[in-house]
Amino acid sequence: MSVATAVESPAILIVDDDIVASELYATILREHDFDNLLLCDDSRRVMDTLQSHRVAVILLDLNMPHISGQELLPEITSGFPEIPVVILTGEDKVDTAVQCMKIGAFDFMAKPVDRNRLVTAVRHALKIRELQDEVHILSTADGGSGLKRPEAFREIVTESPQMQKLFRYMEAVAGSPKAVLITGESGTGKELVARVIHDLSQKGGEFVPVNVSGLDDTMFSDTLFGHRRGAFTGADSNRPGLIEQASGGTLFLDEIGDLELGSQVKLLRLLQEREYYPLGADKPQSSDARVIAATNADLNAEQKSGAFRKDLYYRLIAHHVHLPPLRHRLEDIPLLVQHFLEESSQTLDKKKPTVPKELYTLLANYQFPGNVRELQSMIYDAMSRHSSGILSLSVFRSYIEEQSGAHSEVAAAEGDQPLAFGERLPTLREAEDFLFNEAMVRAQGNQSIAARLLGVSQSTLSRRFKQSS
């Protein structure tokens, strides 16, 4: 068995008695940046190899002396069910493929193997393996218990089970050298999460944030990679870029979905080769900075449309943290309100006010398109107008009515339908009963809030219920 130079772990194990074929597969995979490869030409050594090495994917030839691939497959799937097995065979027979898939093979392809299909199969298998590992991490998370460093999350105000599971995952991937992609709507706290991952990694270097939105290719290169003297007019001296500042630490790239295609190529090289070229330089510089990227865009859709490079997308999504919107973690609203009231009262040098209980019900029925950042702005605005006593609801009501009206206009312009019906159209009376009852449920029995949800006056709502009784 020959072992290629290991760069990352775990490895891709190629099992084939034809060493020429194995070297061909290895060459193809190396061309697509799969560098950690194990080549085994003796099927009798496969199980020992799996015991002594961390293996992510197996490429298994079926027709081999000593122990055939068909004999090995059930042993592998029984002893190492988490490892995807891609079958390679010179027999292009449907029944053979079906039999292998029943035993537990991940994929099946006939020789001579198509280069693109081989790479796609390996990439898919690796992604499935990563997802399985992530699911295991999340499924074994028990709330906030079991966190090794709970103090690292002190800046994130939450009691949401979703967030607690993400904390567990963040701890698990913090030490990895691979990139992290943080996704979520605007205002969900992506940079805060990136800082937490940096702190958890315990890297000695700095956390260096940069918003890449609006940077053209030259500005991106100069900002990140720096330049050499004479690289362009006005470059009177060498200037290091942010990637050098982030040496030994973390480079955080916000709004990565807005990056130009030319800049995407340079970022890809940085992630693949750990090298970059300052403007005007002939020799590459090495970097050990860990890259964390964030976006509120759908990069999966963008890479399918060609707006974002597929190879860069797969590099960035080695680890993925998706932050839920505030409307999906309503249990955090009271905590966040109290947190921002404390924060704003200190900032504005005012006494922290009493919160009317109706405020929480009112906020729970708002969609929060701006998420936690929007709630923070609402609290600060209300506190700036507050004088003494109980916090007024009027500021929140006015803001929500204004925002809800604007949202309704946008939804109508885009053709969104707020209601859907089955085959039978409900009567007007049935529709009214449903809407009024639903509004009262969401308002937790508060007629004033229910009336605002329905867009009617409180007196109209009261008359409606008197008529029904």
N, C-alpha and C positions, 0 to 999 in steps of 0.2 A: 504494500500500500504506500503510495506517495502522498505527502501532505504539502499543500500549497501554503505559502506564507499567510499566516492568520492575521488579519487586520481587525476584524470585528468578530463578535461571538453572539449567538451560536453559528454553526457552519452549515454549508450545503454539502451533503454526502453523495458522491457519484459512485454507484456500484455497477461495474461492467467488466467482464473478463477481457474485453477488447480494449487495451490501454490506448490505442490510437483514437477510438471513438470517445473514450473518457477525456482525453486531452482536447479533442475537438469541442466537446460540450463545455469544458472548462474555459477554453479560449473564447467561446461565444459569450459565456456568462461574465468573464472578466471585461469584455468589451462593453458590457452594460453595468459595470461597477459592482459586480458580485465578486468580491475578492477573497472571502474566507471559504475556501473549498477543500474538501477531503476527497481523495481519489482512492477507491478500493477495487482491486482486480481479483480478489479472492473472496468469494461469498461466505466462506467459513469464518471470516474475521468480522463480519458485519455486526453481529450482536455484541461482541467485545468492544468494537469501536463505539457503538451507541452507549455502552456503559461508561466508557472513559472520556467521551467528548460530548459537548453540548451541540446537538444537531437540530437545525430548524426545519430542513426539508431533505427528503431522500429522492434521488433519481435512481430507479432500480430497473436493471435489465432483467428480462424474464428468462432468457435462455442462457444458462451458465453451467459449467461443470461443477461437480461436487454437490452444491445445493442450488437448485433453480430459484429464480425469482418468485415463482408461484409457491414454492415451499417456504421461502423466507417471509413473504408478505403477511401470512397470518401470525407468524411469530412477532413481527414488528408491530402490527396493529394491536396485538394482545399486550405486549410488553411496553410499548411506547405509543399509546393511542393518540397522544397529542401531536405526533410528528406526521405531517402530510407526506404521502408517498406517491410520486409520479412514476408510472410504469412506462418503460421504453421497450419496444419489442419489434422484431422483424416480421412478426405474424400479424397482419392487419385483419383480424377476425373479430366479428362482432361478439360472438359467444365468449371469446377469451376476455374481451374488454368487460363484458357484463359480469363475468365471474370475478374478475379482479375488483370491480367496483363494489360488488356484494361483500367481498372479504374486507373491504375498507380502503381501497386505493382512492387517492384524491383525484387523480387524472390519469389518462391513458393516451399514449401517442405512438404511432407506428414509425419505424425507421425507413428511410433516412429522415431524421427529425428536422422539421422546418425550424429555422433559426428564430423567427419571430414568435412562433408558437411555443418554443421552448422557454424563451425569456418571459413571455406572458404567463405561462403556467407556473414558473418559479415565483414570479412577482406576486401572482394571485395567491399561491400557497403561503408565501411569507406573510402577506397581509392577513389572511385568514388566521394564521398562527398568532400574529400579534393581537388580533381582535379577541381570540380565545383567551390569551393571557390577560388582556384587559378585563374581559368579562369575569374571569376568575378573581382578579383583584377586587373588582367592584362587588361581586356577589358575596365575597367573604368579608366585606367591610361591615362592621357592626356599629352604625352610627359614628360617633366621634371616638369611641373607645378603640384602643389599639394604636392610636397615633403615636409615633415615636417622638415627635417634636410638636406638640399642640401649640406651643408658644409662637411658632412660626406663622400661625394663622390668626393671630390676635387682631390684626387690622381688618379682617373680613368678618363683618357682623352678620351672623346667621345661626339659625338652629334647624335649617332645612336638611332633611335626610339626603336630598340630592347633592347638596353642597358637601355634606360630610363624606359621602362616597367619593366625590371628586378630590377631597383632601387626601384620602387614603391613596388614590391613584397618583396624585401629584408627588406624594412621598416616595412611591414606588419607582417613578421614572426620573426623579430629581438628579440622581447620580449618573444617569445615562449620558454619554457624549453626543447622542443623536439630537436632532432638532425637535422642538416642540411647536405645534401649531395650536394657538388658542383662538377659538371662534366664539361668536356670540353677538347679540345685538349691541348697538351703540349704548354705552352707559352701564354695561354689566360688570365692569371692573377688570378688563383684560390685562391692563398694565399692572394692576395690583397683584393679580394672580401670577404674572410673569416675575414680579419681584419676589413673591413667596417661593416660587420654584428656584430662583437664583439663591435665595437664603438657604433653602433646604439642601441645595447642592454643596454648600459649604466651600465654594470656590474662593480662592484668595483674591481674585481680581474683582474689578468693578462691575456694576450693572450699568450698561450704557444704552439708554433708549434713543431711538431716532424714528421720526415719522417720515416714511418714504413717499407719502402721498404728495404729488405735485413736483417731485424731483425728476428732472429729465435725466437722460443717461449720463451726461457729463457731470451734472451736479451730484448724482448718486455716487459715481466713481470717486469724485473728489472728496465728498463727505465721508464715505466709508473707507476708502483705500488711501486717500491723501495724494500728494503729488511730489514730484522731484523738481528741483530748481530748473527753470527754463522749459517746463512742460507746456506752458502757454504764456501768452502775454500777461505780464503782471506777476508771474510766479517767480519771485526774486529769491526764494529760499525753499528748502525742503519743508513740507508740512505733513505730519503724520495724520492718518485718518482715524475715525472712531473705532475701526476694527483693531488698531494697535492699542488704543486706549482700553479696549475690552479684553486685552490679552490676559489669559488666566481667569477670565470671568465670563460675563454673559452679554451678548449683543442682542438687544430687543428691537425688532423691526415691526413697527406698528403700521397698520393699513397696507399690509403686504399685497393685497389684491389689486392695488392701484399701481404696482410696479410695472414700468415699461418692459417690453419683451427683450430689448437689448440689455437692460440691467439684469433681467432674470437669468440670462446666460452667465453673467459674471458672478451672480450669487450662487448659481448652480456649481460653478467651478470651485468657489469657496467651500461649499458643503461637501463636494466630492473629493477634492484634492487637498483641502485645508490650505490652499494657496490663493494669493491674489496679486495683482499688479498695480502698484501706485501709478498714477498718470505720469508718463514720461520715463518709466522704469523699464529696463530690458530684462531684469531678473525678477522672478517671483519672490514674494515674501511669504513666510509660513505663518499660520495662525492657529492658536489652540482655544480660541473663544467659542463658547457654546452659543448657538443661535436659537432664539425663541422668536417666533413671528405671530402676529395677531391680525385678524380681519373680521369685519362684519359681513363680508361678501361670501357668496357660495362658491368657493374655489373649485369644488368638484364640478359644478356646472360650467365654470369658466374654463377649466382645462379641457372639458369635452367640446366646448365651442371654439377652442383655439386661442382664447384671450390670455390663457395662463399655461405655461409649459407643463406638460404631463410629467416629465422627469423631475422638474423642480417641485411639483406638487407632491410626488411620492417621497421625495427627500424631506420635505417639510413636515409631512404628516406621519413621520416615524412614531411620534407620540402626539396624541390629540386630546385636548381639554375643551369641551364645549360647555359654555356657561349658560344656564337656563335664564330666561327673562324673569323680571321681578313678578310678573303676573302668574308665573308658575311656581312661585315660592312665597305665597301670600302670608304664610306663618312668620315671615321675617319682617313684615311691615311694622308691627308694633316695636320690635327691637330697633329697627332702623330709625323710626320716628324719634324714639327716646335718645338714640345715639346722636342724631343730627341736632336735636333740641339742645342737648348738652354742649355739643360742639359750637353751635351758633350762639348760644347764650354767653359762652366764654369769649368768642370772637367779637360779639357786639356789645359785650359788657352789660348784659341784661340778666335779670333773674329768670331762671328756667320756669316757664308757665305750667299750669295744670292743663292736661289734654282732655277735651271732652270725648267721651267714649264713642260718640257718633262719628268722630273723625276716622277711626279705624275702619268702620263700615263703609264710609264714603270712599276712602282710598282703596279698599278691597274691591270695589266695583269699577275702578278706573283701570284702563289697559296699560298705562305707563309705557308709551313707545320709547321714552328716553331712559327707562329703567331706574336704577339706583341713583344715577346722576340727576335725573329729573326730580326724584323725590327730595334729594338734598337741596336742589334749587327752590323747590316749593317751600320747604321748611325755613330756609334762610330768608325768603321773601316774606313769609308770614311773620317771622321773628323781627324783621326790620320794621314792620308796621305795628308790632305788638307793644302795648304800653304796660299793662299789669293785669293780674288775675288770670282768668281762663283764656286759653288760646282761641282766637276767633275762627269760626268755620267759614266765614264769608270769603276770605282770601282764597281758600281751597275750592269752595264752590264756584266762585267766579272763574278761576283758572280752568277747572275741569270742564265747565260748561263751554268755555271758549275753545279749549282743545278738542272736546268731543264734537262740537259743531264743525270745526275745521276737518276733523277726521271723517265725519259723515259726508262732507262735500267731496273730499278726495275719493272716498269709497264709491260715491255715486258716479263721479266722473270716470272711474275705472270700471264701472259696471258691476261692482260687488253687490250681491243680493244678501241682505241681512236675514231673510227668512226663506225656508224651503218647505215644500208641501209634498205629500204623497199623491196618490191618484185622486183621492177625494179632497176637494177644496173645503176647508173648514168654513163654517158660517162666521159672520162678523161677530156674533155674540160669543162663539167658541174662541175665536182669536183674542177677543178682548179679555175674556175670563183667564185665558192662559197667560197673557202678557201682564195683567194686573197681579195675578197670583205669583208669577215668577219674579216680578219686581219686588214684591213684599218679602219673598224668600231671600233674595239677594241682599235686600236692605235690612234683613234680620228684624222685620216688623216695624221699621222706622218709616212712617208714611212720608215724611219730608224727603228722605233720600229716595224712596221708591218713586215719588212724583218726579224728581229730577231725572231719574233713570228713564222714565217714560216720556219726559218732555212735556208734562202737564203740570198745572198748579196743584197745590196740596188740597185746595177746596174741591177741585174736580175729582181727585182721587177719593176724597171722603164721601162725596155724593155718590160715586160709583159703588162703593161698598155698602152704603145705606140702601141703595136700590136693590142690591143683591141679597140683603138680609131680610 
